[in-house]
Amino acid sequence: MPFRSVDLWLSTGQRGIRISEGPEMQEKEKIVGLGMEKLANLLDLARDKSVTAREELVETVSDLFFDDNRILSDHERSLMTDILRQLIHDVEMAVRRKLADRLADQPNAPHELVLTLANDEIEVAHPILLSSDVLHDAELIEIVRHRTLEHQLAVAMRRSLEEPVSDALVETGNKTVIQTLLENENARISRATMEYLVEQSAQVDEYQNPLLHRPDLGDELATRMYWWVSAALRQHILTNFDVDPDALDETIEDSVVESMADDDDSSGEREQGAAATALADRLADEDSITPQLLIQALRQGEISLFQSLFGKLAGIRPRLVRRLMFEPNGEALAVACKALRVEKADFASIFLLSRKARPGDKSVDPDELTRALAMFDRVMPDGARRVLARWQRDPKFAEAIARIEDDKEPNSKAAQ
């Protein structure tokens, strides 16, 4: 509330300012110990209602507040805080920002004044939200819930952040805010929230890299993420976490074998598989296996025939072909198709049709297709052929895919 009057007060030889405020004109007194000339200038500023005078008054009072040569009593600090808190509403943003900059790193800054600035426009609030240790967690949570996106981002970048505030930031559901939080190594994130974000990272690619670079992620959660992150991040997991690549291979193999168990146990399916193998052998001898033939086999639901044909074309066992088909993200299938010089449009068809051949949910996530096509574009043909050659010699799956990024040629674009 604006000041109603500011008067010179003299008592027992001391000079001071008497400030009367509010409808009831309640008086608050402050001994400032100023020289008469400076005091008179301060009073002139207080009486002047112009914007310029208000800004200069804030500057002068804040200078007194931060004067290292002046030790303020609790009463003096309280009154000085009241003066600043009421004046800042009448001054330009640049002045409020300057005051916020000065208060942000002050451990003994007046709490009410800091809170007022933290709820100001983001240009003013930013340094307070980033650095001030005066704000309480409950106050930060209220700011996250009720202020702007820019306020949320500033809180997410704080140099110190406790779990309840991190939870509030995640509750916003804003991907940019959450990514910023994950990139802040000083932010403490609860185990439950971390598990939730790991699961979300299967659909939100932006979470994957910052999650895997957090020191508090842990081996278990990193292993969960292995199944849906990119090849480069898989290599990061293998390098930086206690994860056994052979165990990952075995897990994929077990999943595929289990998913195909009914087919393998059926004598009719076994006979169909033998017939598919014989046909694939004949077509391979005639050099007649083409991407169009692979697509036709999938469209007609001839999964065993597709696996035999693809295996013959790629020189790998049908069992490994099943793993390529069902591996999350489709990156392995992209690498194999790139090595076989399959056109991008044909790969997209093979990928989509192979997803529908999976047991259980046959829906295709658009993001999954996007990631598979991105890998197809990114991998160099020579690198893809080296990976395929490695599979032909040793079908260890995880390590070959994880190292595909090593085969990229610097400063060049992948052949389409």
N, C-alpha and C positions, 0 to 999 in steps of 0.2 A: 504494500500500500504506500503511495507517495507520501513524502514528508509534508506536514502542514506548516511547520515553521522551524527555523534554525536560528538560535540567538546566542550571542556572546554571554558567557556566564563567568563571573568573577567571585571567588570565595577564598578567604584566608590566603590571599596572595597568589592563588593558582588560577591559571587561565584554562578555560575548557569550552566545550560545545554542549549546549542543552538542545536536545532534539525532541520536539513534541510531535506525536504521530497519532493517526487514527481519529475516529469520531469523538472519542472521549478525551482526546488531547492528553493521553497519559504520557508522562515525561520520563525520558531515560537520559542519564548523564554520563559523560565521558571526559576524563581529564586527558588531554592530548599532549600537554607539555610543549606546545609549539611556541615559536617566537611570535610576537604580536603581528609582524608584517605577514608571515605565512598564514597565521590564524585568520587574519582579516581577509586574505585572498581565498581561503577555504570557505569562509562564511559568504563571501560574494558569490562563489560558485554555487553554494547550496541555495541561495536565494534566486539564482538565475534558472529559469525553467527551460532554457533552450537545450537542444540535443547536444550541442557542443559543450556546454557547461556541465551537463550531466556526465558526459563521457570523461571530461577532465576531472570531475569530482571522483568518479570511480577509480581513475588512474591514481589520484592523489591518496585516497583512502587505502587502496590496495598496496600502494608503496609503503604506507605506514604499517600495514599488516605484515608485509614481508621484509621489513627493515631488520636486518641482522643485528644492528646496533641498538635496537629498542626491544626490551623485554616487556611483553604485555601480560598483565594480570588476566585471570579468568574473566573478570568483569569487563575488562577492556576488550578482550577477544570477542566476548559475546556481543557487545554493543557494535564493535567493528563489523562483525558478521551480519548483524541486523541491517546496518547501513548498506553494506554491499548487496545483501539479498533483496532489499527493496529497490535499490537503485538500478540493478541490472535489467529490470523489465523496461526501463526507460532509455536504454542506450543501444547503439548500433551493434550488430552481430560481431563486427570486428573487435569491439571492446570486450564483449562477453567471451569471445574465443581467446583473446589474450589472457583474460582472467582464468579461464579454464586451463590454459597451458601452464599457468603459474601454480594452479592448485593440484594438477594431476599427480605430481610426484611428491606432494607434501603429505607425510604420514599423519600429521596433526591438523590437516585442513578441516575447517568447520563442516560437520556432516551435512547439515541442512542446506548449506550453500552448494556443496558438491552435488547433493541429490537434485537440487534445482537445475544445476547446469547439465547433469546427466540426462534430464528429461527435456532439455532444450532442443533446438534444431540440431541435426547431426553435425553440422559444421562446428558447433559449440561443444556438443556432447562427446565427440569422437575422442579427444585426448583423455577425458575423464573415464570413459568406458574402457579404453585400452589399458590405462595405467593406475587409476586410483584404487588404493587398498582400503579406502574409507567406506566404500559402498558395501552393504551387506548382501548376502546371497538372495534373500527374499526380495530385496529391491531390484537386483539384477534380473530376477525371474519376472517381476512385474514389467520391467522395461522390455524384456524379450516378448512378453505376451501382448503388450499394448502399444508399443512404439513401432517404428518403421523397420523395413528390411535392412536399411543401413545401420540402424541401432543394433539389430540382431547380429549383423556381420561384425560390428565393432566389439560386441561382447564375446563373440566366438574367437576373436583374435587376442583376448586379454592375456597378459603375461602370467596370470594365475587364475585358474578356473576350477571350481569344485564340482563334484558329481551332480548335485541337484540342478545347478545351472546348465550343465551339459545336457541333462535330461530334458530340460525346458527347451533348449535349442533344437534337439532332435524332434521334440513334439511339434515344432513348427511345420515339419514335413517339407521344408524348403531344401532342395538338393544343394544349392549353392551355400546355404548356411551350414548344412551338415558337412559338406566337403571342407569348408573352412575350419570347422571344429576339428575334424579328423586331422587336418594338416597342422594343427596347433599342438605341439608335443608337450606344452605346459598344461594342457587341459586334462583333467582327470575324468575318465569315463567308466561308469560302472560295468561290471561283467555282463549283467543282463542287457544293458544297452548295446554293448559291444557285440554280443551274440545276435541281437536284432539287426544291427547294421551289417554284420557279415551275411546274414540271410538276405537282406535287401540288396547286397552287392551283386547277387546273381542276376538282378534286373537292372541295377543302376551301376553302369560301368565307372562313373565318376568316383564312386566310393572305393574301388578296388585298390588303386595305387596308394592313396593315403593310408588305408587300413593296413596294407602289407608293410608299410614303412613305419608303423607305430611300434614303439618298443614294448608296449603292453598287450600286443595281440595274442601271442602265445602259439605254440606248435599246433595245438588241437584246432583252433579256429583257422589257422593258416592252411591246414590240411583240408578242411571243409571247402575253402575257397579254391583249392587246386582244380576242382572239377569245372569251374566256369570262368576262370580268368584267362587272359591271353597267354600266348607262348612265352613272351618276355617275362611276364609276371610269374609264370610257372618256374622259369629258371631262377627268378629271385627267391621263390619259396624253397626250391631245392638247395640254394646256396646259403640262405640266411636262417632257415629253420631246421629243426631236427626231424626231417621227413625222409623216409626210405623210399627211393624211386622204385625199387623192386616190389615193395609192398603195394605201391600205387598201381603198378602193372598188374599185380595179382588181384587187386580189388576190381579193376576194370574187367579182367578176364573172368572173374567169378560172376560179376554182374551180367556179362554177356551170356555166359554158359547157363546161368539160371534163367535168363529171359528166353533162351532157346530150348529149354529142357523138354518142353512138351513136344516140340518138333523132333528132337533127337530120339525121344522114346517111342515115336510112332514108326512102325515098320513101313507104312505107306509113305511117310515123309522121307525115310531113309532111301527107299526105292526111287522116289522123285529126285532126291539129292544125287543119287548115282547116275540117273538119266541126265540131270543137268550138267554133271561133271563130264559125261561122255560127249554131250553136245558142245560144251565149251571147248573140250579138247579138239574136236573136229573143226570148229570155227577158228580156233587159234591156229591150227595147221594151215587153214585156208587164208589166214590173215584177214578175217572178216569181222573181227570184234571192233565195233565203232561206238562212239558216245551215243549215237542215235539208237543203236541196238540195246545198249544199257538202259536208256530211258524207256524204250518200249517194254523191256522186261519188267521194269518197276511198275509201269502203268498197268500192265496186265496182272500184277500181283505175283509175278514169278520171282520171288525173293531168292530162292535157292539158285535159280539160273543166273540172276544178277550177280550173286556172290561168286559163283563159279566163273562167270565171264570176266568180272572185274579182277578176280584173283589171277586168272590167266594173263590178262592184259598187263597187270602190274607186277606179276611174278611173285606174288605173296599168297599165303595160304587163305582159303575161304574163312577160316576161323578169325584171322586177323582182319579180313574184310568186314566181318560182323562188328568188330571193335571199331573200325573206322566209321561204320554206319551209325553206331549208337553212342559214340563218344560225344560228350557235351560240347556245345559250341560249333561242332563241325569243322574244327581247325585241321584235324588230321585228314579228313576227307578232302579238304581244300588243298592241302599239301600234295596228297597223292594225285589229285586231278591236275594240279599245276605241273607236276612231274610228267604226267602222261599227255601234256599239251592239249588238254580238254579246254574248249572255249568257255568263256565266263558264263554265257547264257546257258550252255549245256550243263555246266557245273551247278548253276542255280536250280535247274530242273532236277538233276540227280539228288541234290541236297534235299529239296522239298519233298520229293517222292520217297527218299530214304527215311525221312523223319516220320512219314505216315506209315512206314512199315514197322515202326517200333511197337513193342507190346505196350498195352495200357493206353495212356493219353496220347492220341495221335495228332493233337493240335500243334501248330507250328507258331512259336513266338517270333514276331517280326524282328525283335532285337537279335534273336539267335541267327536269323538269316543275314542281318546286317553285319554281325561279327564275322560270320563265315566268309561273306563276300569281301570284307575288309582284309582278312587273312589271305584270301586268294589274290587280291590286288597287291598286297604288301610283299609276299614271299617271291624271291627271285627264282626263275626256272632252274638254274644250276643248283641252287641250294635245295630246292624241292627234290631234284633228282638224287642228290647226295643222301637226303633223308630216306628216300624210297630204297636206294641201294643198301642202306644200313638195315632197313626192315627186311630186305631180302636175305641178308646174312644173319641178322639177329633181331628177332621181333620185339625186343624191349621197346615199349611204347612211350613211356613217360619221358625218358631222357632225350629221345630223338625229337619229339615235339618241343620240349623245353629249350632245346638248343637251336631251333630253326632260325632264331633271330641272328645267330652268329654267322649265318650264311648270307645275310643281306650285304649287298655291295654298297659301300658308302656313296652318298651324293648321286644316287641314280634312282630311276623309277622302275618299279616292277613291270615286267612285260605282261601285257594283257593276254 
